[in-house]
Amino acid sequence: MPTVRLPIGRDEIVFELPLPLQETRTEEEHVKRRTADEALEQCIGSPRLEELSEGVSKIAVVVPDATRAWQRVPLMAKPVRRRLAQCGVESVDWVIGGGQHRLPTDEEIELILGSAPSSGDRILPHDAFKAVPLSRKTTAGTPVELHPAVAEAELVVVLGGITHHDLAGYSGGRKGIIPGVAGRRSTQHNHGLAFLGTGIHPGVRCGSLDENPIHRDMMEFLRTALEDKKSFLLNVIGDKEGKPATYVAGSIEEAWAKGIEEAEALQGLYIDEPADLVIVSSGGYPFDIDLYQAVKAVSATYGAVRPGGGLILVADLPEGLGYPDFGTTLVKAMDDFGSALEEVRQNFTIPPFIALKTVKNLVELNSALVTPKTDIEYPGMVTRSLDEAFRRIAKEVKPKKAVVIPSGNSIALKVRA
């Protein structure tokens, strides 16, 4: 029997699995590793940043907020500011693109930017309620509203990171603009495209772009918002453990597309046939600090489980469900999915939508949650014991093999076509 080790909080569960392991593969050997500086020298589809900054007086550098700490933004911000300084740029607006998140604290600003800003720079957290309307709309009707400094900038530089994303298909690229520095009305309308009829659009899922109406609208929003500006991108791509692995720089569209190819290779975990049973840890602390964070491992794996198969999630959850509206919607969706969906449709925010997706993703599977927080709500059995969860799920599923994943929040499990 294989011995498997699964992170849970700051500890781990050691489990003797009474099944063979199903083979998984990545394609990470195909990715050329680049530092941020190397990427800035090897621009894709764009002149170098130094050339773009010539003759420009207003520059806005958009950075993610502290919820994206894995991206280690100072490793991108410092070389960007250094290159701009070498070109004689005396002042930059650092816009912290938190979308609809709360404004960052002083401590979080220090974490986000480190020592990158120069003395003449401004640091401007984004408030989605104070965005400037540009009197433009996308084809889908999304109003184009931006942070004032981004709306006024002649050059917009977007920093961020690329991983699989349950709503937008992939993060990074255009997400730095919407929802990053977009108005609340913009983001609400864009994210509302997640619904189709009385359900969730099937194209809204991890790794989906061409069929994803949210992504398509984001791309049009990006082009419309920046049509009269110069723009530039520097994005980091994470590996299967959620750590920075390589960087891409250049055109927001072309460099990001290259980054997606590399995210597929670094984060994609491939199996030859749908899994009977997946046992997945979110990756331990801080990925399993609450259920809202931990269920990213569900989004990343459920699509590779055969219908009627099993999915066991391992997570510590010291802060319980997480966002209150995530928990409220999760409980409601477990009881009356249609009613919960209509409430989220009327007033879209991300945590309730993720709650809806979690229930929808697990409804056709045999699921279990292994956690010390056994009083938590979950669309499946809840237990402290991985052994008990395995026995219960195996009785229903009768698996021949199992896929075991120790870092589910950082990968995407896929069946090789």
Phi, psi and chi 1 to 4 in degrees:
 res  aa     phi    psi   chi1   chi2   chi3   chi4
   1 MET       -  132.2  -65.3 -169.5  -61.5      -
   2 PRO   -71.1  142.2   22.7  -31.2      -      -
   3 THR   -94.3  124.0  -60.2      -      -      -
   4 VAL  -115.0  147.4  -61.3      -      -      -
   5 ARG  -123.4  122.7  -63.8  177.1  178.7  -86.3
   6 LEU  -122.8  121.8  -66.9  162.9      -      -
   7 PRO   -61.2  141.6  -20.5   32.6      -      -
   8 ILE  -145.4  112.9 -179.2  167.0      -      -
   9 GLY    59.8 -128.2      -      -      -      -
  10 ARG   -98.6   13.3  -59.4 -178.8 -172.3  -84.2
  11 ASP  -122.7 -163.7 -157.8   -9.7      -      -
  12 GLU  -150.4  157.2   66.7  177.3    7.8      -
  13 ILE  -105.5  129.4  -69.4  176.4      -      -
  14 VAL  -105.7  126.9 -179.8      -      -      -
  15 PHE  -138.0  130.9  180.0   61.4      -      -
  16 GLU   -86.5  106.6  -60.5  -63.9  -33.4      -
  17 LEU   -83.4  118.6  179.7   68.1      -      -
  18 PRO   -84.4   38.8   29.8  -33.1      -      -
  19 LEU  -145.9  155.0  -75.6  176.5      -      -
  20 PRO   -68.8  153.7   -9.7   20.9      -      -
  21 LEU   -84.3  136.1  -70.4  172.7      -      -
  22 GLN   -78.8  132.3 -173.1  168.5  -16.9      -
  23 GLU   -67.7  136.0 -177.4 -178.1   -1.2      -
  24 THR  -122.6  151.6   61.4      -      -      -
  25 ARG  -138.5  151.2  -61.7 -172.1  -56.1  -81.4
  26 THR  -119.9  173.9   68.1      -      -      -
  27 GLU  -121.5   29.4  -62.9  178.5  -11.1      -
  28 GLU   -64.1  -21.1   58.2 -173.9  -44.1      -
  29 GLU   -67.1  -15.5   68.8  -84.0    6.7      -
  30 HIS   -85.4   -5.8  -59.6  -51.5      -      -
  31 VAL   -94.8  129.3  175.3      -      -      -
  32 LYS   -84.9  121.5  180.0 -179.5  178.7 -178.9
  33 ARG   -78.5  130.5  -54.1  -60.3  176.5  101.8
  34 ARG  -130.5  142.0  -65.1  173.4  -65.3  -87.2
  35 THR   -77.2  170.7   65.5      -      -      -
  36 ALA   -61.1  -41.7      -      -      -      -
  37 ASP   -64.6  -40.2  -97.0  -45.3      -      -
  38 GLU   -64.3  -40.1  -71.7  169.8  -21.1      -
  39 ALA   -63.4  -39.7      -      -      -      -
  40 LEU   -66.3  -21.0  -71.5  165.2      -      -
  41 GLU   -88.5  -18.9  -72.2  -66.2  -33.2      -
  42 GLN  -116.9   57.1  -56.5  165.1   21.2      -
  43 CYS   -63.8  142.9  -65.8      -      -      -
  44 ILE  -107.8  117.4  -60.1  167.6      -      -
  45 GLY    68.6   21.4      -      -      -      -
  46 SER  -158.4  150.2  167.3      -      -      -
  47 PRO   -62.0  163.4  -19.0   30.4      -      -
  48 ARG   -65.8  158.2  -66.7  166.6   67.3 -125.6
  49 LEU   -57.5  -38.3 -179.1   60.1      -      -
  50 GLU   -60.0  -39.3  -67.9   89.9  -29.9      -
  51 GLU   -69.7  -41.4  -64.1  176.0   54.1      -
  52 LEU   -63.7  -30.5  -70.1  175.0      -      -
  53 SER   -80.7   -9.0   65.6      -      -      -
  54 GLU   -63.5  129.2  -69.9 -180.0    5.9      -
  55 GLY    72.7   10.8      -      -      -      -
  56 VAL  -103.5  132.8  171.6      -      -      -
  57 SER  -105.6  -22.7   60.0      -      -      -
  58 LYS  -119.7  112.2  -66.8 -176.9  178.6  179.9
  59 ILE  -122.5  128.9  -59.7  176.1      -      -
  60 ALA  -114.6  125.8      -      -      -      -
  61 VAL  -107.6  115.3 -177.8      -      -      -
  62 VAL   -91.8  128.0  177.2      -      -      -
  63 VAL  -126.6  152.1  -60.5      -      -      -
  64 PRO   -72.6  164.7   26.7  -33.7      -      -
  65 ASP   -87.7 -172.4   68.1    8.3      -      -
  66 ALA   -69.8  -13.1      -      -      -      -
  67 THR   -70.8   -8.9   64.2      -      -      -
  68 ARG  -112.2   39.6  -53.9  -66.3 -176.1  -97.0
  69 ALA   -60.5  -26.3      -      -      -      -
  70 TRP   -59.0  -23.5   74.8  -93.0      -      -
  71 GLN   -74.2  -14.4  -63.0  173.8   15.8      -
  72 ARG    48.7   63.0  -60.4 -177.2 -170.4  174.6
  73 VAL   -53.6  -38.3  175.1      -      -      -
  74 PRO   -55.4  -28.2  -29.7   38.1      -      -
  75 LEU   -67.5  -20.1  -63.5 -179.0      -      -
  76 MET   -98.9  -40.8  -66.5 -177.6  -80.4      -
  77 ALA   -64.9  -39.6      -      -      -      -
  78 LYS   -64.0  -50.7  -72.2  179.2 -178.8  179.1
  79 PRO   -65.7  -31.3   17.7  -29.2      -      -
  80 VAL   -64.5  -47.2  163.3      -      -      -
  81 ARG   -67.7  -36.8 -172.0   62.7 -174.8   97.7
  82 ARG   -61.9  -43.6 -175.7  179.3   65.6 -110.6
  83 ARG   -67.4  -38.5  -73.8  166.2 -178.5  -97.6
  84 LEU   -66.4  -39.3  -69.1  173.3      -      -
  85 ALA   -63.5  -38.5      -      -      -      -
  86 GLN   -64.8  -21.4  -69.9  168.6   -9.6      -
  87 CYS   -92.3    5.4  -63.7      -      -      -
  88 GLY    88.2   12.0      -      -      -      -
  89 VAL   -75.7  116.7  175.0      -      -      -
  90 GLU   -91.6  -24.3  -63.6  179.8   -3.1      -
  91 SER  -140.9  133.8  176.3      -      -      -
  92 VAL  -131.6  142.5  164.7      -      -      -
  93 ASP   -95.0  115.6  -73.6  -23.5      -      -
  94 TRP   -91.3  110.4  -63.0   91.8      -      -
  95 VAL  -103.6  116.2 -177.4      -      -      -
  96 ILE   -83.4  104.0  -60.4  175.0      -      -
  97 GLY   -86.3   80.9      -      -      -      -
  98 GLY   -89.7    7.9      -      -      -      -
  99 GLY    60.8 -123.4      -      -      -      -
 100 GLN   -98.4   10.0  -63.1 -172.2   89.4      -
 101 HIS   -70.1  164.3  -62.3  168.9      -      -
 102 ARG   -63.9  162.7   62.2  164.0  174.5   77.6
 103 LEU   -69.3  145.7  -62.4 -179.6      -      -
 104 PRO   -73.7  151.9   27.7  -34.9      -      -
 105 THR   -79.1  168.5   64.7      -      -      -
 106 ASP   -59.7  -39.2  -69.6  -16.7      -      -
 107 GLU   -65.1  -39.5  -69.1   77.9   12.2      -
 108 GLU   -68.1  -37.3  -73.1  170.9  -22.1      -
 109 ILE   -61.1  -40.7  -69.3  172.9      -      -
 110 GLU   -63.5  -40.2  174.4   65.5   24.0      -
 111 LEU   -65.0  -41.2  171.8   67.9      -      -
 112 ILE   -68.4  -47.5  -64.4  162.8      -      -
 113 LEU  -104.7  -22.6  -68.0  172.9      -      -
 114 GLY    57.5 -133.0      -      -      -      -
 115 SER   -98.9   16.4   60.6      -      -      -
 116 ALA   -64.5  -43.8      -      -      -      -
 117 PRO   -63.9  146.3  -22.9   34.8      -      -
 118 SER   -92.8  168.9  -63.4      -      -      -
 119 SER   -61.8  -29.7   58.6      -      -      -
 120 GLY   -88.4    1.2      -      -      -      -
 121 ASP   -81.1  157.3  -64.7   -8.3      -      -
 122 ARG  -109.4  143.2  -63.8 -167.8  -60.1  172.5
 123 ILE  -112.7  118.7  -61.7  174.3      -      -
 124 LEU  -127.8   96.7  -54.2  170.8      -      -
 125 PRO   -62.7  142.4  -22.9   34.8      -      -
 126 HIS   -85.0  130.2  175.3   57.7      -      -
 127 ASP  -112.7  109.9 -175.6  -21.6      -      -
 128 ALA   -62.1  -21.4      -      -      -      -
 129 PHE   -80.4  -10.9  -72.2   94.2      -      -
 130 LYS  -115.5   24.2  -62.9 -179.8  179.8  178.4
 131 ALA   -72.8  156.5      -      -      -      -
 132 VAL   -96.0  124.5  175.1      -      -      -
 133 PRO   -73.9  135.6   24.2  -30.4      -      -
 134 LEU  -102.6    9.8  -58.4 -171.6      -      -
 135 SER    58.0   37.4  -59.2      -      -      -
 136 ARG  -135.1  152.9  -53.7  170.5 -163.8  164.5
 137 LYS  -136.4  153.1  -72.9 -173.7  177.0 -178.2
 138 THR   -78.9  170.9   67.1      -      -      -
 139 THR   -57.6  -35.3  -56.3      -      -      -
 140 ALA   -79.0   -2.5      -      -      -      -
 141 GLY    94.9    9.6      -      -      -      -
 142 THR   -74.5  119.6  -59.5      -      -      -
 143 PRO   -69.4  138.4   25.5  -32.5      -      -
 144 VAL   -91.9  107.4  178.8      -      -      -
 145 GLU  -129.9  136.7  -58.8  178.3  -12.1      -
 146 LEU  -135.0  158.7  -66.8  173.1      -      -
 147 HIS   -55.1  138.6 -174.0  -76.5      -      -
 148 PRO   -53.4  -42.0  -26.7   34.1      -      -
 149 ALA   -66.7  -32.8      -      -      -      -
 150 VAL   -74.1  -39.3  177.9      -      -      -
 151 ALA   -62.1  -33.5      -      -      -      -
 152 GLU   -90.1  -13.7  -64.6  171.0    4.2      -
 153 ALA   -69.3  147.9      -      -      -      -
 154 GLU   -90.1  -28.4  -60.7  164.4   79.5      -
 155 LEU  -130.7  126.2  168.9   60.5      -      -
 156 VAL  -114.2  122.3  177.7      -      -      -
 157 VAL  -109.7  126.2 -179.0      -      -      -
 158 VAL  -112.4  120.4  179.0      -      -      -
 159 LEU  -105.6  146.0  -50.4 -174.7      -      -
 160 GLY   178.1 -164.2      -      -      -      -
 161 GLY  -140.9  153.4      -      -      -      -
 162 ILE  -114.1  116.8  -56.8  173.2      -      -
 163 THR  -140.7  168.7   61.9      -      -      -
 164 HIS   -64.4  143.7  -71.4   72.0      -      -
 165 HIS  -137.2  132.5 -167.8  -83.4      -      -
 166 ASP   -69.6  -22.9 -161.2   29.3      -      -
 167 LEU  -102.8  -49.4 -168.2   66.5      -      -
 168 ALA   -95.2    0.6      -      -      -      -
 169 GLY    88.1  -56.2      -      -      -      -
 170 TYR  -142.6  148.6  -66.4   87.7      -      -
 171 SER   -84.4 -174.1   62.8      -      -      -
 172 GLY    81.1 -176.7      -      -      -      -
 173 GLY    55.4 -120.3      -      -      -      -
 174 ARG   -63.6  -18.3   74.1  -77.8 -171.7 -108.6
 175 LYS   -67.4  -20.3  -83.3 -169.6   94.6  -94.7
 176 GLY   -64.9  -26.6      -      -      -      -
 177 ILE   -92.8  -49.5  -59.7  -61.9      -      -
 178 ILE  -131.2  116.7  179.8  170.0      -      -
 179 PRO   -88.4   -3.9   32.0  -36.3      -      -
 180 GLY   -42.6  -58.7      -      -      -      -
 181 VAL  -123.8   25.2  -68.6      -      -      -
 182 ALA   -90.7  162.7      -      -      -      -
 183 GLY   -72.5  160.5      -      -      -      -
 184 ARG   -60.7  -41.5 -173.5  175.6 -172.6  -84.5
 185 ARG   -62.5  -37.6  -68.3 -164.5  -48.5  143.1
 186 SER   -61.3  -51.0  -56.3      -      -      -
 187 THR   -67.2  -41.8  -59.3      -      -      -
 188 GLN   -59.1  -45.2  -70.6  -75.9   97.2      -
 189 HIS   -68.2  -43.9 -169.1  -82.3      -      -
 190 ASN   -60.9  -49.0  169.9  -96.1      -      -
 191 HIS   -69.3  -24.4  -72.8    5.0      -      -
 192 GLY   -65.1  -15.4      -      -      -      -
 193 LEU   -70.6   -4.1  -60.4  173.9      -      -
 194 ALA   -66.7  -16.7      -      -      -      -
 195 PHE  -100.4  143.4  -59.3  105.2      -      -
 196 LEU  -135.3  113.8  179.7   65.5      -      -
 197 GLY    61.1 -124.9      -      -      -      -
 198 THR  -100.3   15.9   58.0      -      -      -
 199 GLY  -140.2 -167.7      -      -      -      -
 200 ILE   -93.8  133.7  -63.3  172.8      -      -
 201 HIS   -57.0  130.8 -165.6  -68.1      -      -
 202 PRO   -65.8  -17.6   21.5  -32.9      -      -
 203 GLY   -81.8   -7.7      -      -      -      -
 204 VAL   -91.2   94.0  177.6      -      -      -
 205 ARG  -164.8  168.7   64.8 -176.1 -171.1  -82.2
 206 CYS   -56.3  131.1  -80.7      -      -      -
 207 GLY    80.2   -1.0      -      -      -      -
 208 SER   -95.2  126.0  172.1      -      -      -
 209 LEU  -122.7  -61.0  -66.5  178.3      -      -
 210 ASP   -58.1  -35.0  -68.3  -16.5      -      -
 211 GLU   -96.0    5.8  -59.4  172.8   -4.1      -
 212 ASN   -99.9  110.3 -170.5  -29.9      -      -
 213 PRO   -65.6  -28.4   25.0  -34.1      -      -
 214 ILE   -67.4  -46.4  -69.1  177.1      -      -
 215 HIS   -61.5  -46.5  161.1   69.5      -      -
 216 ARG   -59.1  -41.9  -67.3 -162.3  -59.4  -94.0
 217 ASP   -69.3  -37.0 -171.6   61.0      -      -
 218 MET   -59.6  -42.1  -78.6 -179.7  167.6      -
 219 MET   -65.0  -41.3  -66.8  -58.1  -66.8      -
 220 GLU   -67.7  -38.6 -173.8  178.3  -10.5      -
 221 PHE   -59.8  -45.7 -174.1   99.6      -      -
 222 LEU   -56.7  -50.4  170.3   76.0      -      -
 223 ARG   -64.0  -39.9  -65.2  165.9 -171.9  149.0
 224 THR   -69.7  -42.6  -56.1      -      -      -
 225 ALA   -67.2  -32.8      -      -      -      -
 226 LEU  -110.1   14.7  -56.9 -176.2      -      -
 227 GLU   -62.7  -25.9   63.4 -176.9    3.5      -
 228 ASP  -107.9   22.2   55.3   -7.1      -      -
 229 LYS  -131.3  160.7  -52.5  175.4 -173.5  -59.7
 230 LYS   -81.8  150.8  -63.2  179.3 -179.9 -179.4
 231 SER  -147.1  158.7   59.9      -      -      -
 232 PHE  -155.6  148.3 -170.7   83.1      -      -
 233 LEU  -128.0  140.7  169.8  128.2      -      -
 234 LEU  -133.7  115.3  176.1   59.5      -      -
 235 ASN  -125.8  144.1  -89.8 -172.5      -      -
 236 VAL   -98.6  146.7   60.7      -      -      -
 237 ILE  -114.4  128.9  -60.8  106.6      -      -
 238 GLY   -84.3  158.2      -      -      -      -
 239 ASP   -95.0 -170.7   62.9   15.4      -      -
 240 LYS   -71.7   -6.9   62.8 -175.7  178.9 -178.2
 241 GLU  -105.9    5.0  -64.1  178.3   -7.7      -
 242 GLY    81.1   19.8      -      -      -      -
 243 LYS  -106.7  146.6  -61.3  174.7 -178.5  177.1
 244 PRO   -54.6  131.3  -25.8   35.6      -      -
 245 ALA  -119.0  -41.8      -      -      -      -
 246 THR  -158.3  174.0 -169.5      -      -      -
 247 TYR  -134.9  152.7  -64.3   81.0      -      -
 248 VAL  -129.3  149.4  -71.2      -      -      -
 249 ALA  -144.8  153.3      -      -      -      -
 250 GLY   133.7 -136.0      -      -      -      -
 251 SER   -61.8  136.8  157.2      -      -      -
 252 ILE   -58.1  -36.0  -66.9 -176.6      -      -
 253 GLU   -84.0  -49.8  -65.3 -166.5   41.0      -
 254 GLU   -73.8  -42.4  -66.7 -180.0   48.1      -
 255 ALA   -66.8  -39.1      -      -      -      -
 256 TRP   -63.2  -40.1  179.8   67.4      -      -
 257 ALA   -60.5  -40.6      -      -      -      -
 258 LYS   -64.3  -39.3  175.0   63.5  175.7  177.2
 259 GLY   -62.0  -34.7      -      -      -      -
 260 ILE   -65.9  -41.7  -71.7  173.2      -      -
 261 GLU   -57.1  -41.4  -68.2  177.8   12.2      -
 262 GLU   -75.4  -32.2  -62.4 -174.1  -24.5      -
 263 ALA   -64.1  -38.3      -      -      -      -
 264 GLU   -58.8  -44.1  -79.4  -77.3  -38.5      -
 265 ALA   -72.5  -38.1      -      -      -      -
 266 LEU   -80.7  -36.6  -72.2  163.4      -      -
 267 GLN  -105.8  -19.7  -57.7  160.8   14.3      -
 268 GLY   -72.9  125.9      -      -      -      -
 269 LEU  -112.2  114.3 -160.1   60.4      -      -
 270 TYR  -104.8  139.9  -66.0   95.3      -      -
 271 ILE  -127.5  156.3   52.7 -179.9      -      -
 272 ASP   -82.9  -20.8  -71.1  -29.5      -      -
 273 GLU  -150.2  156.8   57.5 -174.0    7.9      -
 274 PRO   -53.7  142.8  -27.1   36.2      -      -
 275 ALA   -79.5  142.7      -      -      -      -
 276 ASP   -72.2  -41.9  -68.7  -27.6      -      -
 277 LEU  -147.0  131.3  171.7   63.9      -      -
 278 VAL  -116.2  128.4  169.5      -      -      -
 279 ILE  -113.1  115.9  -55.6  174.1      -      -
 280 VAL  -132.4  132.6   57.6      -      -      -
 281 SER   -98.1  145.2  162.4      -      -      -
 282 SER   -65.1  -21.7  -59.5      -      -      -
 283 GLY   122.0    7.6      -      -      -      -
 284 GLY    77.4 -170.8      -      -      -      -
 285 TYR   -64.8  137.6 -179.7   86.6      -      -
 286 PRO   -94.0    8.1   35.8  -35.6      -      -
 287 PHE   -66.4  -23.2  -62.3  107.2      -      -
 288 ASP  -115.9   32.9   64.2   -6.7      -      -
 289 ILE   -66.5  -29.1 -165.4  168.3      -      -
 290 ASP  -152.0  170.3   57.5   40.1      -      -
 291 LEU   -68.4  -34.2 -171.3   62.6      -      -
 292 TYR   -56.4  -42.2  173.0   68.4      -      -
 293 GLN   -74.6  -40.9  -62.9  -64.7  -28.6      -
 294 ALA   -66.6  -32.5      -      -      -      -
 295 VAL   -72.4   -2.6  -65.8      -      -      -
 296 LYS   -59.6  -29.9  -67.7  175.9 -176.9  177.1
 297 ALA   -68.4  -28.9      -      -      -      -
 298 VAL   -69.8  -48.3  172.7      -      -      -
 299 SER   -57.7  -33.9  -61.0      -      -      -
 300 ALA   -80.0  -12.8      -      -      -      -
 301 THR  -126.4  -25.8   54.7      -      -      -
 302 TYR   -59.3  -34.0   81.7   95.9      -      -
 303 GLY   -68.1  -14.6      -      -      -      -
 304 ALA   -99.0    5.0      -      -      -      -
 305 VAL   -95.2  135.5 -178.0      -      -      -
 306 ARG   -64.1  152.8   67.4  166.8  171.4   81.3
 307 PRO   -55.4  130.8  -25.4   34.3      -      -
 308 GLY    82.5    1.2      -      -      -      -
 309 GLY   -77.5 -170.2      -      -      -      -
 310 GLY  -121.3  148.5      -      -      -      -
 311 LEU  -139.9  118.8 -165.3  155.7      -      -
 312 ILE  -112.6  121.9  -60.7  173.1      -      -
 313 LEU  -102.4  131.9  173.6   64.7      -      -
 314 VAL  -110.1  121.1  175.0      -      -      -
 315 ALA  -156.5  143.6      -      -      -      -
 316 ASP   -78.3  -49.7 -167.1   33.5      -      -
 317 LEU    60.9   50.0  -46.2 -177.8      -      -
 318 PRO   -61.9  -25.7   23.1  -34.6      -      -
 319 GLU  -102.8   21.5  -62.7 -174.5   12.0      -
 320 GLY    68.1 -132.5      -      -      -      -
 321 LEU   -75.6  -24.5  -68.7  169.1      -      -
 322 GLY    95.7 -134.0      -      -      -      -
 323 TYR   -49.9  131.6  -74.8   99.8      -      -
 324 PRO   -56.1  -40.7  -25.4   34.1      -      -
 325 ASP   -73.2  -21.9   50.9   -7.9      -      -
 326 PHE   -65.2  -49.4  168.7   81.4      -      -
 327 GLY   -63.7  -43.0      -      -      -      -
 328 THR   -60.1  -45.5  -59.4      -      -      -
 329 THR   -69.8  -37.6  -57.5      -      -      -
 330 LEU   -58.7  -47.7 -175.5   79.1      -      -
 331 VAL   -63.8  -43.2  172.5      -      -      -
 332 LYS   -65.5  -41.5 -179.1  166.2  -72.0 -171.1
 333 ALA   -66.5  -31.5      -      -      -      -
 334 MET   -67.6  -26.9  -70.9  164.6   56.3      -
 335 ASP   -94.2  -42.6 -179.8   59.6      -      -
 336 ASP  -148.4   88.2 -175.0  -12.5      -      -
 337 PHE   -61.9  -42.5 -172.8   85.9      -      -
 338 GLY   -60.7  -43.5      -      -      -      -
 339 SER   -65.7  -42.3  175.0      -      -      -
 340 ALA   -64.5  -40.6      -      -      -      -
 341 LEU   -61.8  -42.9 -176.8  143.8      -      -
 342 GLU   -64.9  -36.7 -170.4   56.2   33.9      -
 343 GLU   -64.0  -41.6  -75.8 -170.5   16.0      -
 344 VAL   -69.6  -37.1  177.0      -      -      -
 345 ARG   -60.0  -39.0 -172.8 -156.5  -60.4  -89.2
 346 GLN   -72.4  -29.0  -66.2  -60.1  -38.2      -
 347 ASN  -146.4   81.2 -174.9   28.0      -      -
 348 PHE   -72.8  127.6 -169.6  102.5      -      -
 349 THR  -139.2  158.3   55.8      -      -      -
 350 ILE   -64.4  -49.0  -68.0  -72.6      -      -
 351 PRO   -56.9  -46.6  -28.7   38.1      -      -
 352 PRO   -62.1  -36.0  -26.4   37.1      -      -
 353 PHE   -64.1  -41.6  179.7   77.2      -      -
 354 ILE   -63.6  -35.0  -63.2  -58.2      -      -
 355 ALA   -62.4  -44.5      -      -      -      -
 356 LEU   -59.2  -47.9  -77.7  177.7      -      -
 357 LYS   -61.7  -37.9  -76.8  -81.8  -74.4 -178.1
 358 THR   -61.8  -46.4  -60.5      -      -      -
 359 VAL   -64.3  -45.3  174.8      -      -      -
 360 LYS   -61.8  -42.1  179.4  178.9 -179.3  -66.5
 361 ASN   -65.1  -31.5  -67.4  -12.9      -      -
 362 LEU   -98.5   -6.3  -67.5  175.9      -      -
 363 VAL   -64.6  -29.5   68.5      -      -      -
 364 GLU  -100.4    7.1  -65.0 -179.6   -4.7      -
 365 LEU  -114.7  162.3  -59.9  178.6      -      -
 366 ASN   -91.3  113.4  -66.0  -81.8      -      -
 367 SER  -123.4  155.2   62.4      -      -      -
 368 ALA  -148.9  151.3      -      -      -      -
 369 LEU  -119.6  124.9  170.2   64.3      -      -
 370 VAL  -103.9  115.7  177.1      -      -      -
 371 THR  -160.3  151.9  178.9      -      -      -
 372 PRO   -67.6  -20.6  -17.5   29.5      -      -
 373 LYS   -87.9   71.7  -58.2  -80.4  -72.9 -169.4
 374 THR   -73.0   -6.1   53.4      -      -      -
 375 ASP   -91.9    8.0   59.1  -17.7      -      -
 376 ILE   -82.0  149.5 -153.0  161.8      -      -
 377 GLU   -80.5  138.6  -60.3  -74.6   -9.8      -
 378 TYR  -162.1  143.0 -171.4   75.4      -      -
 379 PRO   -79.6   63.3   26.2  -32.8      -      -
 380 GLY   168.2 -176.9      -      -      -      -
 381 MET   -73.0  152.0   75.9  169.5  -68.3      -
 382 VAL  -125.8  129.6 -179.3      -      -      -
 383 THR  -152.9  157.6  174.5      -      -      -
 384 ARG   -79.9  -19.6  -67.8  176.3  178.6  -90.1
 385 SER  -106.9  120.7  166.7      -      -      -
 386 LEU   -66.2  -34.1  178.4   53.9      -      -
 387 ASP   -61.1  -44.8 -178.1   68.6      -      -
 388 GLU   -65.1  -43.3 -179.8 -175.5    8.5      -
 389 ALA   -61.3  -43.6      -      -      -      -
 390 PHE   -62.1  -47.9  174.9   82.8      -      -
 391 ARG   -59.7  -43.6  -75.7 -171.7  -78.0  105.5
 392 ARG   -66.2  -47.3 -179.0   84.3   62.8   87.2
 393 ILE   -69.9  -41.0  -60.9  -61.0      -      -
 394 ALA   -62.5  -33.2      -      -      -      -
 395 LYS   -62.3  -36.4 -177.4  178.0  179.9 -178.7
 396 GLU   -82.4  -39.7  -61.1  -64.9  -33.9      -
 397 VAL   -89.9  -32.2  173.6      -      -      -
 398 LYS    53.0   58.8  -61.7  177.9  173.7   55.0
 399 PRO   -73.5  148.0   28.8  -34.9      -      -
 400 LYS   -94.0  -30.5  -63.3  178.2 -179.5  178.3
 401 LYS  -142.3  167.8  -64.3 -179.9  179.8 -179.8
 402 ALA  -136.6  145.5      -      -      -      -
 403 VAL   -99.0  126.6  176.3      -      -      -
 404 VAL  -115.9  125.7  176.3      -      -      -
 405 ILE  -128.2  116.9  -58.3  171.1      -      -
 406 PRO   -85.2   -9.6   27.4  -32.1      -      -
 407 SER  -138.5   63.3   54.6      -      -      -
 408 GLY   -66.4  -25.3      -      -      -      -
 409 ASN   -75.3   -7.7  -79.2   36.4      -      -
 410 SER  -116.7    5.6  -55.5      -      -      -
 411 ILE  -129.4  175.3   60.1   91.0      -      -
 412 ALA  -135.3  117.3      -      -      -      -
 413 LEU   -82.1  127.0 -174.6   64.9      -      -
 414 LYS  -136.3  145.3  -58.3 -177.0  179.2 -171.8
 415 VAL   -88.8  126.0 -179.9      -      -      -
 416 ARG   -62.1  125.5  176.0   72.1   68.4 -174.3
 417 ALA   -66.1      -      -      -      -      -
